[in-house]
Amino acid sequence: MSPSAQAAVLSVSGIGKTYAQPVLSDITLTLNRGEVLALTGENGAGKSTLSKIIGGLVTPTTGHMQFNGQDYQPGSRTQAEALGVRMVMQELNLLPTLTVAENLFLHNLPSQGGWINRKQLRKAAIEAMAQVGLDAIDPDTLVGSLGIGHQQMVEIARNLIGDCHVLILDEPTAMLTAREVEMLFEQITRLQARGVAIIYISHRLEELARVAQRIAVLRDGKLVCAEPMANYNSEQLVTLMVGRELGEQIDLGPRTIGGPALTVKGLTRSDKVRDVSFEVRAGEIYGISGLIGAGRTELLRLIFGADLADSGTVALGSPAKVVSIRSPVDAVGHGIALITEDRKGEGLLLTQSISANIALGNMPEISGGGVVNSRDETALAKRQIDAMRIRSSSPAQLVSELSGGNQQKVVIGRWLERDCQVMLFDEPTRGIDVGAKFDIYALLGELTRQGKALVVVSSD
């Protein structure tokens, strides 16, 4: 910790936020210069809401804040950034078709005579990139050609331009490789040395122990702990987060393994998936591991018909019967479901309600003559809200307002209504808290007891 770490740069007092119901209640915290404050808790505990209040995206219902000893009431993210409070969100805010330099200075491009001054832009970009250890990357490189880890460094570099006093990192390692995680941690150490205060939001407790000096735990919108990180081990933190002790293992219970339900032979697509063959039996979980970029997601997309294979077959049932899957519609028709790793981009309509999202895969059951029966739609959603323990105010609540774990439960609930016999899970527990992970693991066990065949890609 830097010598100036004892000086508070930010304090929040009595902060609360109410929508249809309270999501934050009486939160009081301080953030010191040069320290990393870990912010953790279950999905829906209020972490994102609190960070958005600090970052100017949400106005609190109660309480007040101070920044550098002065009253702090940002009316927008722009106002917060102007004062030096910056946020790096889980979904990076970069334009892939622009260069690194253009992304860094998108809202303040140096110009001369009405034209972009490319020489000045390049020089400024090199200086900004040097702050985050990106000296080896050409600033004229298109952002879309960079790996996720380097893209994240570009996002951090952009937020450090000008005076940055507080940096909020929201689940910063969710999409990173082990090497990229180390690169991020090195950058955090550099920022601390400069006196930048960091709020590090994550469910990965082993990471928090490495980078944070203090930890704040939220549960059900309330602050239950704000103490030195060294005071707690992982098991104690999990208990604080969920309010109960969790076992080390999930008991899948008695299962009957049936005959083959899914048989894949020689599945190939260009250089992404090469000659993959395997068999999954009813009541079985078939796990697929590997590094990011190894072809795991691409394999599931081939089985589901989201991409077309160059060669190979997919067969269902016992005896195995080869089926033609040219699209996701074909896959669903054959009883195959895919729970995608990108729930926000591919799995959900964020601007629609829970009811509408669960109904998406079940239109024949709740509609007639091209008209959706709203009563049936609501009843369907209520069943899955109860079955999946989705934290929500009502079936009409927008999916965008839910936490990551509850959004994931909505995606899974949609497919449970269809009673698919083969279910493909791509990183089902990515970016969700420990309690929600155990809920998902328990659900996988229940599905196998029902005789379903599961294929699970996971980095956990």
ChimeraX attribute file (.defattr): number of C-alpha atoms within 10 A of each C-alpha:
attribute: neighborCount
match mode: 1-to-1
recipient: residues
	/A:1	16
	/A:2	14
	/A:3	10
	/A:4	15
	/A:5	19
	/A:6	13
	/A:7	14
	/A:8	18
	/A:9	21
	/A:10	22
	/A:11	20
	/A:12	20
	/A:13	15
	/A:14	16
	/A:15	20
	/A:16	24
	/A:17	23
	/A:18	12
	/A:19	10
	/A:20	10
	/A:21	9
	/A:22	13
	/A:23	18
	/A:24	27
	/A:25	19
	/A:26	16
	/A:27	20
	/A:28	17
	/A:29	15
	/A:30	15
	/A:31	22
	/A:32	21
	/A:33	25
	/A:34	29
	/A:35	28
	/A:36	28
	/A:37	26
	/A:38	26
	/A:39	26
	/A:40	29
	/A:41	29
	/A:42	27
	/A:43	27
	/A:44	24
	/A:45	23
	/A:46	26
	/A:47	24
	/A:48	19
	/A:49	22
	/A:50	24
	/A:51	21
	/A:52	19
	/A:53	23
	/A:54	27
	/A:55	26
	/A:56	22
	/A:57	18
	/A:58	18
	/A:59	19
	/A:60	21
	/A:61	15
	/A:62	15
	/A:63	15
	/A:64	17
	/A:65	22
	/A:66	16
	/A:67	20
	/A:68	14
	/A:69	11
	/A:70	11
	/A:71	11
	/A:72	18
	/A:73	18
	/A:74	21
	/A:75	14
	/A:76	15
	/A:77	18
	/A:78	15
	/A:79	15
	/A:80	21
	/A:81	22
	/A:82	13
	/A:83	17
	/A:84	21
	/A:85	27
	/A:86	26
	/A:87	24
	/A:88	19
	/A:89	17
	/A:90	16
	/A:91	13
	/A:92	14
	/A:93	12
	/A:94	20
	/A:95	14
	/A:96	14
	/A:97	13
	/A:98	16
	/A:99	19
	/A:100	29
	/A:101	26
	/A:102	24
	/A:103	23
	/A:104	26
	/A:105	16
	/A:106	15
	/A:107	8
	/A:108	10
	/A:109	17
	/A:110	17
	/A:111	13
	/A:112	10
	/A:113	6
	/A:114	7
	/A:115	9
	/A:116	13
	/A:117	13
	/A:118	16
	/A:119	11
	/A:120	13
	/A:121	20
	/A:122	18
	/A:123	12
	/A:124	17
	/A:125	25
	/A:126	18
	/A:127	14
	/A:128	25
	/A:129	25
	/A:130	13
	/A:131	17
	/A:132	23
	/A:133	18
	/A:134	17
	/A:135	14
	/A:136	9
	/A:137	14
	/A:138	15
	/A:139	24
	/A:140	15
	/A:141	15
	/A:142	17
	/A:143	22
	/A:144	15
	/A:145	12
	/A:146	15
	/A:147	12
	/A:148	17
	/A:149	21
	/A:150	20
	/A:151	19
	/A:152	25
	/A:153	21
	/A:154	27
	/A:155	21
	/A:156	25
	/A:157	20
	/A:158	23
	/A:159	21
	/A:160	24
	/A:161	17
	/A:162	12
	/A:163	14
	/A:164	19
	/A:165	23
	/A:166	31
	/A:167	24
	/A:168	24
	/A:169	21
	/A:170	20
	/A:171	19
	/A:172	21
	/A:173	23
	/A:174	15
	/A:175	17
	/A:176	18
	/A:177	16
	/A:178	13
	/A:179	9
	/A:180	18
	/A:181	17
	/A:182	14
	/A:183	17
	/A:184	22
	/A:185	15
	/A:186	14
	/A:187	17
	/A:188	23
	/A:189	17
	/A:190	16
	/A:191	22
	/A:192	19
	/A:193	18
	/A:194	15
	/A:195	22
	/A:196	26
	/A:197	27
	/A:198	26
	/A:199	22
	/A:200	24
	/A:201	24
	/A:202	23
	/A:203	24
	/A:204	17
	/A:205	17
	/A:206	11
	/A:207	15
	/A:208	22
	/A:209	17
	/A:210	10
	/A:211	18
	/A:212	21
	/A:213	17
	/A:214	21
	/A:215	25
	/A:216	21
	/A:217	24
	/A:218	26
	/A:219	21
	/A:220	19
	/A:221	23
	/A:222	18
	/A:223	19
	/A:224	16
	/A:225	17
	/A:226	17
	/A:227	14
	/A:228	14
	/A:229	19
	/A:230	11
	/A:231	10
	/A:232	14
	/A:233	12
	/A:234	13
	/A:235	14
	/A:236	12
	/A:237	21
	/A:238	23
	/A:239	14
	/A:240	20
	/A:241	25
	/A:242	21
	/A:243	14
	/A:244	11
	/A:245	14
	/A:246	14
	/A:247	9
	/A:248	8
	/A:249	9
	/A:250	13
	/A:251	10
	/A:252	15
	/A:253	10
	/A:254	10
	/A:255	16
	/A:256	12
	/A:257	16
	/A:258	15
	/A:259	18
	/A:260	19
	/A:261	24
	/A:262	26
	/A:263	20
	/A:264	19
	/A:265	16
	/A:266	17
	/A:267	21
	/A:268	21
	/A:269	20
	/A:270	9
	/A:271	7
	/A:272	13
	/A:273	19
	/A:274	17
	/A:275	12
	/A:276	14
	/A:277	14
	/A:278	12
	/A:279	17
	/A:280	24
	/A:281	22
	/A:282	25
	/A:283	26
	/A:284	24
	/A:285	19
	/A:286	15
	/A:287	12
	/A:288	15
	/A:289	13
	/A:290	11
	/A:291	11
	/A:292	13
	/A:293	10
	/A:294	12
	/A:295	17
	/A:296	20
	/A:297	19
	/A:298	18
	/A:299	21
	/A:300	21
	/A:301	20
	/A:302	24
	/A:303	26
	/A:304	25
	/A:305	20
	/A:306	18
	/A:307	17
	/A:308	16
	/A:309	22
	/A:310	14
	/A:311	13
	/A:312	16
	/A:313	21
	/A:314	22
	/A:315	20
	/A:316	21
	/A:317	17
	/A:318	14
	/A:319	11
	/A:320	15
	/A:321	14
	/A:322	15
	/A:323	13
	/A:324	13
	/A:325	23
	/A:326	16
	/A:327	17
	/A:328	19
	/A:329	13
	/A:330	16
	/A:331	21
	/A:332	19
	/A:333	13
	/A:334	17
	/A:335	15
	/A:336	25
	/A:337	26
	/A:338	25
	/A:339	21
	/A:340	22
	/A:341	19
	/A:342	14
	/A:343	19
	/A:344	17
	/A:345	11
	/A:346	10
	/A:347	19
	/A:348	23
	/A:349	17
	/A:350	17
	/A:351	13
	/A:352	14
	/A:353	20
	/A:354	32
	/A:355	26
	/A:356	24
	/A:357	25
	/A:358	28
	/A:359	24
	/A:360	15
	/A:361	18
	/A:362	18
	/A:363	16
	/A:364	12
	/A:365	15
	/A:366	18
	/A:367	15
	/A:368	10
	/A:369	6
	/A:370	9
	/A:371	9
	/A:372	15
	/A:373	13
	/A:374	13
	/A:375	10
	/A:376	15
	/A:377	23
	/A:378	19
	/A:379	14
	/A:380	21
	/A:381	26
	/A:382	18
	/A:383	14
	/A:384	22
	/A:385	22
	/A:386	10
	/A:387	13
	/A:388	19
	/A:389	14
	/A:390	24
	/A:391	16
	/A:392	19
	/A:393	12
	/A:394	16
	/A:395	23
	/A:396	14
	/A:397	17
	/A:398	19
	/A:399	24
	/A:400	16
	/A:401	17
	/A:402	20
	/A:403	24
	/A:404	23
	/A:405	25
	/A:406	22
	/A:407	25
	/A:408	28
	/A:409	23
	/A:410	27
	/A:411	23
	/A:412	24
	/A:413	23
	/A:414	25
	/A:415	22
	/A:416	20
	/A:417	17
	/A:418	16
	/A:419	15
	/A:420	18
	/A:421	23
	/A:422	26
	/A:423	25
	/A:424	22
	/A:425	23
	/A:426	23
	/A:427	19
	/A:428	26
	/A:429	23
	/A:430	19
	/A:431	23
	/A:432	24
	/A:433	25
	/A:434	22
	/A:435	22
	/A:436	22
	/A:437	18
	/A:438	17
	/A:439	16
	/A:440	20
	/A:441	18
	/A:442	16
	/A:443	16
	/A:444	23
	/A:445	21
	/A:446	17
	/A:447	23
	/A:448	23
	/A:449	19
	/A:450	15
	/A:451	20
	/A:452	25
	/A:453	30
	/A:454	27
	/A:455	21
	/A:456	21
	/A:457	22
	/A:458	18
	/A:459	14
	/A:460	9
